[in-house]
Amino acid sequence: MRQPMPRLTMTRIDKLKPDPERETFAWCTDPRRFGLRISPTGRKTFIIEYGKDGRTRRYAIGTFGRLTVDQARAHAKELFAEIAKGAGPIQNSQAGFWFGCRSPETAQIADKFDPFEI
């Protein structure tokens, strides 16, 4: 069940412990549907959850440690703005997935790459 935290902070994230049997999530209320996925191994990944075409989707923003909470929150707000305009983050960074990378920088470079021009 989704139990939102008032706001994700470095202190709260550091206190979160993984469940060795399954993924767990910590959801934030600012912005709504922004959260943290904690894998059984302890890896903490910032995510957003959004609805598109009648389906719920999750998009990984980046890992805790490589991004601060404030950086991830700012990026989440940008992604939610894109979604509100009708574009999903998966559509806009599809090239980044082809190269096996989800970082925003690589996705921006990959978006400029047109495989049909080769």
PyMOL commands that set and color helices and strands:
alter all, ss='L'
color gray80, all
select helices_A, chain A and resi 10-15+69-84+89-92+94-98+104-112+115-117
alter helices_A, ss='H'
color red, helices_A
select strands_A, chain A and resi 4-5+24-29+32-38+44-52+55-63
alter strands_A, ss='S'
color yellow, strands_A
deselect
rebuild
show_as cartoon
